[in-house]
Amino acid sequence: DAYEALDGLMDYYQVGFPDVYENQRHELRVAINVLKELYGETNFPAMKLNWQTNPDNETHSPFLGCFRCHDGKHAMVDPGGNEAEVISVKCNLCHTVPIVGRGNDMLVEAPVIVGAVPESHSDFRYTIEHRTTTEAEREECYQCHGQGFCKNEACHNLAHPPDMLYTHSDEYRRTGDQVCYTCHQDILCSRCHPGGVVANP
């Protein structure tokens, strides 16, 4: 069991690194709990899904991609097999709407030309459902977003390179945090970097 193996890290440090174990026992326990949380969010053995089965987001558009499971109909279960929570279709629980900025400028909402946010935007499902809009509905979108908003590829053609997990620090160092915040909220960084991200390590 993966959770038992992660708990075994305490023994590993106690035997192999007794000084670290004695001086940083609390920090080790916190780190192990974060690892367990990350494992639980990214690995689903009963569904035969883990980070290796879907290493990138290349089928996000126009295929179902994430929405095979993130459809508001599938549910996560706890170790006892009880339904824990429905897997939400709301992308903005973890992602921001991708917006391309300049340099290190952090943009947190889509720029609009004029007008209040339509009621349809309060439920983030519109990010999935807007692909089926009619030409008349698109004209309404253009009133706030302009005709070029959907053609700038900010949302529709982004993909991580296969080695992103190992190389994203280089891109971050080169371009700053905007490279991540284009699609992700800072909470995603803090899941793996609970002490914060060092801009130029």
Order of alpha helices (4+ residues) and beta strands (2+ residues): alpha-alpha-alpha-beta-beta-alpha-alpha-alpha-alpha-alpha
